[in-house]
């Protein structure tokens, strides 16, 4: 596993697991929270990049974390090979920071369910979108036996993500995931057309 991805996965696992196992206020210290709250600190823009925030440690949280780390490790390795280290880090930072800004914007509007936001899932969605657009005609095998085209997988993942956010009216994650998916798509199209990547 490349060093960049290894460190990203390791920091994400350690930070997410430690905040889930510690007190219930730990995710608020590391995650993005409303700017109007007194315990907002600028370091949260950095720590939220590596965070999948949960207030309690559950089996569902562990499965979600393992899935995110697996996607980042497997698809990230391919993207790192295509883009190079600097462009891959730029992709990760762009996906994370802009999804954090989208989450802060929704928090400022006070729409829907308010909670601390960690950008790790948004980064994962952006990486999936980028990879699927770059490999649009690829054939995928889910669980090694379910055949699906990459174009169909892209539509399926985006629809499931939107549905998962709409069911509890989670406007914070919905905005962040949409922004991350759009930026991943833009990054992939720019790379395919060789606009800024000679």
Secondary structure, DSSP 8 states (H G I E B T S, - for coil): --HHHHHHHHHHHHHHHHHHHS-TTHHHHHSB--TTSTT--TTHHHHGGG----SS--HHHHHHHHHHHHHHHHHHHHHHHHH-HHHHHHHHHHHHHHHHHHHHHHHHHT-S----B-THHHHHHHHHHHHHHHTTT-EEEETTTEEEEHHHHHHHHHHHHHHHHHHTT-HHHHHHHHHHHHHHHHHHHHHHHTSS--
